[in-house]
């Protein structure tokens, strides 16, 4: 993996190790297996000049995997806290890569995530842990965890540069105090971050010290590069302390390097010649122990030629825009909401069309759309918005006569009959004046009032026609509408 080319292998083997440490070209990572709460872990990292680790891309994930792989083999998966937190009052954003969580280091929201399961859909404070198990295929997955629950954690420390480890040529001891460590440690490594203080003790002379600091330009070196505790040197003994080639020039032992390497400031060790020139990489070139590596900005990935960068199509990732329209662009992407939704606070939310509805009667809002509905006695017209009266008389709603009204209907009986409560016509028991018997259809009370209004509009009234010489028994009824 490309990140492995950046690692100046520094698994620090402490004699009284506070923690395990790994450094890359510009940062160091310390693993703390003592389980503490999120706030305590965050405070510890900040007190030492760093932050809880971020995982904003696969390279950082690979670095964490390398660091965790140096731990003693665990029977159970190891959960590690990282610097991702959702503040109280902030809700889950389901389509966002970080799901509404934020990096406490202040790092910008990244497009990379590796959720093993979706976080709880709440607006409460939650934190994130990474699950690691060396024998599992699907590890390094993210899960949301309680911020109070004690969990091991990893701190990250940024540094502008590194210095190569100091060299002993005789009996002596070198202890280092790194910027992120409170105590000096005796450990074996190849590089240390700027700001590291070294104590040198030789068996036959006064103690010395050296500081890793910036010298000029972008170069970093020890204030006293050594080598230390030097005695009579000979190329016969341990190659004179030279890493590659040892030569005797006059009375002096001189070191040199193989092709492609150059002598470091300690005069003993060799490093790859810096081949990072302006045209080496399209964007950024970093030298490592095995050569140079090209790096790409966020949103781009290294092409097959290992020098240029090509765009990452984020729209191919699942749930980038929560099921809405994703438009890829060079190094980024944009989300566009489908019809019935609007963009709010970085996510597509349902648009309530009923607020400005054109429905004649009632409007029912639903996710991404709406529908119009009509009162009883009406049906939706073809335009989907206006309502048309249903003619109930077309389905023989009455036994004798049916009178349709707007939104309802009336039943009528012939002369000599009257309606009962069930809407049935039955003969009058006793003679009575001719009259019109009407029965209102069974409707809810609010519709009955409407029906009565409609009835008055139709001017319902009985009319009696008396043929010449006729009698009252020949009376006929009539209904004017």
C-alpha positions, 0 to 999 in steps of 0.5 A, a space after each residue: 500500500 502506498 502509505 507503507 512507503 511513507 512509514 519510516 518504520 518506527 514501531 517504538 520498542 520502549 523499555 518501559 513503554 507508555 504506549 506504542 508509537 508509529 510515525 509517518 513522514 509528518 505525523 506520529 500515532 500513539 496507541 493507548 490501551 488504557 480504556 478511558 472516556 472520550 473526554 479524557 482521551 481527547 484531553 490527554 491527546 491535547 495536553 501532549 500537543 496532538 488530537 484523537 486520530 482522524 481517518 479521512 482516507 484509506 491511507 490513514 486507515 492503513 496507518 492505524 491498521 499497521 499500528 494495531 497489528 503490532 499489538 499482542 494478538 487479541 482473543 476478542 476484537 479490539 475496539 479503538 476510539 477515534 476523534 469522531 463525535 456527534 454533539 448533543 442536539 445534532 441529529 443523524 444525517 443519513 446520506 452524509 458520509 460522516 452521518 452528522 458526526 464531526 472530527 474534534 481536531 477541526 478537520 473538514 468533513 471528509 467523504 471517506 467513511 467505513 461504517 459497519 452499521 448505521 449509527 443510532 438515529 438520535 440527536 444525542 451525543 455519540 462517539 465512534 470506535 473502530 473494530 480491529 481483529 487481525 484474523 477477520 476479513 471485514 475489520 476496521 469498521 466504524 460503529 457509534 459508541 457511548 462517549 462515556 464508556 471507557 475505550 482504548 484510543 489513538 492520538 495523532 501528532 503532526 510534525 513539520 519534519 523528522 530527524 534520523 536516529 543518533 548513532 553510538 560508536 562505543 559503549 554508551 546510551 541514548 534516551 529520547 524524550 519525544 514531544 508527545 511523551 512526558 518521560 525519556 525512553 530508551 527505544 530503537 527506531 530510525 526517525 524521530 519527530 522535530 522537537 525530540 530531545 536526546 540525552 547521550 551518556 558515554 562510559 568515559 566522558 561527560 553527558 551530552 544532549 542534542 535537539 531535533 530542530 529545523 536548520 534551514 529551508 525544509 531541512 531538519 537535523 540534530 543540534 549535535 549530530 554525533 556520532 557519539 562515544 566514538 573510540 578507535 575506528 577500523 573498517 575491520 571492526 563492525 565496518 567502522 560504523 558505516 552502513 554501506 562502504 567503509 574506506 580508510 583515507 590517511 589515518 581516518 575512517 570515511 564512510 560512503 554510500 552505494 549508488 542512489 544513496 547519499 550520506 546522512 549528517 551523522 557521517 555513517 548512515 545512508 539515505 535515498 537521494 532526494 528525487 522529488 523534483 518539481 515534475 516528479 509527481 503531479 501534486 505532492 512528492 514524499 521521500 521514504 526509505 524505499 523511494 518516493 511516493 506521490 500523493 493526491 489531494 482529497 477527491 483524487 486517487 493515484 493513477 496506475 503510473 503512480 505519478 499522476 492523479 485521477 478523479 474519484 467518482 464519489 457517485 459510485 459509492 453507496 448512499 452518497 446523496 441518500 438516493 437523490 441525484 449525484 453529480 460528480 466533478 473533478 475532486 468533488 461531487 454535488 447532490 441534487 434533490 429529486 422533485 418533491 424535496 428541497 436542500 436544507 442543511 446539506 440534505 434533501 428534505 421532503 417539501 410540504 406541497 400542501 402549504 401552497 396546495 391547489 386542491 379543491 377540498 383537502 391535501 395529503 402530504 407524503 414523502 416526495 409528493 402529495 395527493 388531493 382528496 375529496 369530501 364524501 359524495 365527491 370524486 377526484 376529477 382527471 386533473 387530480 385536484 378538483 372534485 366532481 359530484 357523484 350522482 348517487 341516483 345512478 346506482 338506484 339509491 332509493 326504492 321509488 324516486 331519487 333526487 341528486 344533490 351536490 355532494 348527496 341525494 334525497 329519496 322521495 315517496 309517492 302520494 299516500 306513502 311516507 318514509 320511515 327512519 330506514 328510508 323505506 316507503 310505507 302507506 299512510 295509516 290514516 287519511 292525510 293531506 297530500 304532501 311530499 315525503 322526502 328522506 335524506 341520505 345517511 351522511 355524517 352530520 357535517 354533510 347533512 347540513 350541506 345537504 339541507 343547504 343544497 335542498 333549499 337551493 333546489 326549491 323543493 315544494 309540493 304542487 297540487 293539480 286539481 283537474 276540473 271536477 276532480 277531488 282531493 284524492 286525485 291530487 298528484 305530487 310534483 317536485 320542482 328542481 
